[in-house]
Amino acid sequence: MMASFTRAPVPSQPLLDTQLDGLSPVRRGKVRDVYAIDDALILVATDRISAFDYVLGSGIPDKGRVLNQLSAFWFARTGHIVRNHMLSIDVAAYPAAAQAYATQLEGRSMLSRRTNPLPVECVARGYLSGSGWKDYKATGEVCGIKLPAGMRESERLPAILFTPATKADSGHDENISEEAAAKVVGADLLARLKQLTLALYAHGVAHAESKGIILADTKFEFGLTDSGELLLIDEMMTPDSSRYWPADQYAPGGPQPSFDKQYVRDYLESIKWNKQPPVPSLPADVVEGTRSKYLDAYRRLTGQELDTGSPSAKATGDRRA
C-alpha cells in the first residue's frame, strides 16, 4: 500500500522572478536564475514553467523547490559515481551577502562550484519516447542508432541508448550522433561522458523502480573546473529533465501518464494555442494538477515531504534531502 502524505500548503503566489541586489546575475534560463557570489554560484530554481519552447504566464507553486531538492537528493546519492557541483542547499551556509535573501532562497537554491559547462547534453534513453520516437517513426533510428522494426511508442528499448544533444538557451535542443558530439568535445571526453551517463541512469532506474516508478529517459549536464576536473552540474533526474512514469500504469503503444507537465501540455493542446506569443496563462485546476504531479514524484522518490519553508514541512523533512 502506498504511503499517505500530508499535502503541503499552497503558497499564495509562485516565485516567477528574483532580484538579488548585491549579487552578480550570470544568466536567466527558462527556470533558473543564476548569480555569482565570491568564487561560487547560486542557482535559484523559480516556479516558472515552459511548454513548447515558451515560458508561460503562470507559474507552478513549489515547482522550483521540487527541482532543487530532488536534484540535491540525487547529487547526494551519486557522488561515488562522479563528483558534482553542489556545495550546499542550506542558506545558513551561504556567503553573508546572500543571507538577506533567505526567504527567496530557502528550499529552492543551491550554492555550487563554478565550471565551464560543456556544450552538449548527455541523454540516456531506456524507452522509445519523445524526440526518440519521432526520429524512429521517420527513419527507424534514434540519433543514428538503428533499432528493430515494428517497435511501439513507449516500448522498452533492447539496450539503453546514449544520445547526446546540442544545448540551446532557447528553443529545442537538437539530437546529434556520437560522432558529431566527439567533434565538439573530443573523443576521449565523450567516451567518459557516455560511461558516466549510463552509470548515473542505471542508478536512477534502479532506485525509481524500487519506488514503483519508471525512469524512461533523462539528461545530464557536465562542466569542467578551471583545473580540468569534470563535474556533474545543473539539475539531476528531475521531472523537468526526465520522463517518469507510474509503473503500475505502464502500457506501451502510446504516450504514458507522467510526473511532469502533462496537465499543462494537455491544456494548451485543448485550447488550440498556436504555440506563438502571446503565451497563455493557466487556470487554477491545471496549476494545482501540475503541482500535485511534481510533489508526488518528489515524495515517491525521496520518501520525504518537500521543504516548502513552512514549519510543518521542516518538521517532517530533511532540508538536505
N, C-alpha and C positions, 0 to 999 in steps of 0.2 A: 504494500500500500504506500502511495506517495505521501511524503511528509507534509504536514499542514503548516503554512506560514502565515504570519500576520501581514496584511498588505501595508506597505509603507505609506505614510501620509503624502498626499499630493501637494507639492509646493504651489503657491498662488500663481507664480509666473516661472516659466523656464528661463534659464540663462542663455541668451542669444548672443551677447557681446560682452567683451571685457575691456576695461580701461584701467590699466595698472600703471598709474603715473609714477615715474621714477625708475621703472623697469624698461629696458630697451626692447621694443617689439621687433621680432625677427621675421615672422610671416603669419598670415591668417589663412588657414585652409578652410575646407568645407565645414569641418567640425572643430578643429583645434586652433587655438591662438597660442603662439609660441613667443616667449620672452627670454632675453638673455639676462643673466644675473651673475655677477662675478665671473667665474670660469665655467659656469654651468648653464643649463636651460631649464625653464619652467614651461611644461606643456599643460595647457588648460583645455580640458575637454568640455566644450559647451553643449547645450541641448539642441543645437541646430541639427536639422535633418535634411538630407539631399535625396532627390529621386530624379532619374532620367537626366542627370548631369546638372541639375539646378538645386540650389539651396531654397527650401520652401519658406513661405511666410510665417509658418507656425513652427514652434519647437516642441520637443517631447520632454516633459519634466523628468529629471533624473537620468536621462539617456547618457549624458556625459559622465555621470558618476558610475554607471554600469560599465562603460567603455574603460574608464580609468582603473576602477577597482578590479575588473576582470583581467585586464592586462597585467596588473600587479600580481594577481593570483598566479597567472601563467608564468610570468617572469620568475617568480619565486620558486616555482616547481621545476623550471628547466635550466637553471644556472649550471647544472652539471653537464649539459649538452653544449651550451655556448654562453658566454657572458653577455649581459645586456646593459642598456644604458641607464637603468633605473638606479637612482641613489636613494630616494625616499618618497613616500606619499604622505608622510607626517609633516604637516605645515609647520609644526613647532620646531622641526629640524631644519627648516629653510633659512637662508640668509636673512638678516634682520630687515632688509629693505622690503621683503615680501610679507612681513608679519602684519602690516596694516591692511592687507587684503585677505586675511584669513577666512572671512565669511564667503568670499567668492571662490577661494581656492580649496577649501575643505572638502575632501572626498572626490574632487574632480580634477586634481592636478598632480603632476609628477615632477620632482626635481631630477634632472637627467644629465648624464655626461654629454658633452658636445662631441659630435662626429661629423665627418663629411659623408653624407648619405650617398649610397651607390645608386646610379641612375636606372636600376632595374628592380622590379618587384619579383619575388620568388613565390610562385604559386604551386601548391600541391593539390592534386585532384584525385579523389578516390571514387567519385561518381560522375556520371556524364550529365552535366547540368550547365546552365548559364551560357556563357560565351563558348564553352567547350561543346555544348550540344548544338549551338548554331553552326560552329565550324564543322562538326561531324555531319550534320544534315547536308551541308553544302559540298563537302569534299571527302567525307569518310575518314577524316583525320582531325586531330587536335594539335595545333601548333606543329604541324608537320609529322606527327606521330600517327602512323596508320593503325586503325582499330578494326576489329572484326565487323563484318557486315551485319545488318539487322539488329543492332543494339537499340534499346529503347531509352527515352528520356528518363533521367534519374537512375538508370541502371548502374550497378556497381561495376567499375572498370576491372579488366583482367589483372591489371597491376597499377599501382599508384603512379601517376604521371607528375613529372616536374615540368612546368610550363612557365617560363619567365615571361615578363611583360614589361613594356616601357612604362615609365612613370609619367603621369600627366597632372599638372596642377589644376587644370580644368578639363572637363570632358572625360571621355572614356580612356582608360589605359588600353594599349594595343598589345595583343598576344604576339610573341615573336618566338622563333626557333632557338634552340640552344646554340646553334652555330652563330646566329645573329647576336645573341647575348654575349657570347665569348668575344666577339669583336668589340663589344662595348667595355667589358670589364677585364678581359683576358681569360684564357682557357683555364689556367690554374685556379684563379679565384672563383670562376664559375663552377668548377668541379667541387670546390669547398662549399660554395653556397648550395649546390644541389644536395650534397651529403647532409648538411645541416637542416635544410628544408625538409627532407624526407624523414630525418630523425625527429624533428620537432613535431611534424604532422603525426607520425606514428604514436608519439607520446600523447598528443591531444586526442587522437582517435580512441586509444585505449581508455583514457580517463572518461571521455564523453560516453563511451559505450557502457561503462560501469554505472553511469547515471541515466541510462535509458535514452541517450541522445546519439544521433549520427552526425559526425563532423564530415560533411560531404566534401568540402574543399576549404582552403584558407590561403591567405597570402601573408608573406613576411617581408620585412624591410631590414636592410643591414646598412651599417656605416663603418667607416674607418676612422679611428682616432688619429691625431697628428703623429703619434708614434707608430701607426700602422696596425694597431690591434683591431680585429674585426668584432663588432658588437651587433647584437640584435636590437633594433630600435623601433620607435613609433608605437603602434599598438600590437597586441598579440592575441589572436584567436578570439576576437570579439564578434558579436553579431553583425557589426559593420564590415568586418574584413573576412567573414566566413559564412558558410551555409550550414546552419544547424537545423536538423530535422528530428522530430519526435520519432523514436524507433518504433513505437507501437502503432504508428500510423503510416509507416513506410509502405508505399505501393508503387513500384516502378511502372513507367508507361506514361508519365505526365509530371507536371510540377508537384512539389511536395509542400505540405504545411511547414512553415518555418518560423524560427525565432528571430525575426528581423523586421524589415519594412513592408511585410506582406500587406498589412492593412492599408498602408499608405499607397502602395502601388495599385492595389485593387480599387481604392477610392479614386485615384487620379484617372485610371482607365474608365471607371464608371461615369465620370463627368465629361469624358471625351476631351480632356485637356490636350492641346496640340503640342505640348512639350516645348513651348516657346514662351518668353516673357509676355505679359506679366505672370509671375508664379502665383499659384493659388495658395490660400490658407486652408487649414484642415478643420473640420468640425470636431466638436468635443469628443464624440464617441470614437472617432478614428485616432485621435490623440491618445485617449485612455487605452484603447485596444492595443496600440503600438507600444505604449509604455509597459503594459502588462506583459507583452511578449519579451521585452528586454529584461524586465525584472524576473520573469520565470526562468529565462536562460541563466541569469546570474545565480539564482537560488539553487537551481538543479545542479549546476556545475560546481559551485563552491560549497553548498550545504549551509550557507550563511545568509543572513539578512543584509541587504545593502545598507551602507552607512550613508544616510541622507542628511546627516548633520543634526538630526533631531535626537533628543535624549533617549527616546525609546530604541532607536536604531543603534546608538552607541552602546546600549546595554546588552544588545543581542548579537553584535557582530564585531569581529576583529578588524580594526581600521586598516591593517596592512594586508588584509585578505590572505 
